[in-house]
């Protein structure tokens, strides 16, 4: 049955029907039903299945990288995460390019291929599903933080507990400064009033 998923989507249905009829003719009705129930893969799923068949070493390297990345995520080694991120991008981009060489697809399909590969990196169960080479639809990416986010958290300084005494001292200095500002504003208001009165008296005297 796995051989069917190496065929193009256009070939799949006819080959599935023929295989089911062959099993039925051989007296294996149960197998015939199993074959008939097999779902036709989408173009993206078929291309990923082809990657598993034609470029198994690169796919295995990517999935092994996922294991390493999960461990690095737990230890939050920033330098290691950056290097793993670089290698992940190289492998995913290379595999997507290989898939597009088999059949040219648009950017949306290319993103789905990349997401499927990254989903398999994130989840061992998804990795096993991908390795079987019998996907019928793309895997959904989720539950796995981006490399960039992991690196950011890894290199970000640790959150410090606020120094309560320092905070209180700074607040007192701020309050005293505000009080001085208010006092100066009051002095300025009185000085402006005195200036206005003096100018009025000067004008009256000159008149």
Protein Blocks (a to p, Z undefined) as FASTA:
>chain_A
ZZmmmpcfklmmmmmmmmmmmmmmnopaklmmmmmmpccddfklmmmmmmmmmmmmlmmm
mmmmmmmmmmmmmnopaklmmmmmmmmmmmmmmmmmmmmmmpccdfklmmmmmmmmmmmm
mpmklmmmmmnopafbdcddehiacfklmmmmmmpccdddddfklmmmmmmmmmmmmmmm
mmmmmmmmmmmmmmmmmmmmmmmmmZZ
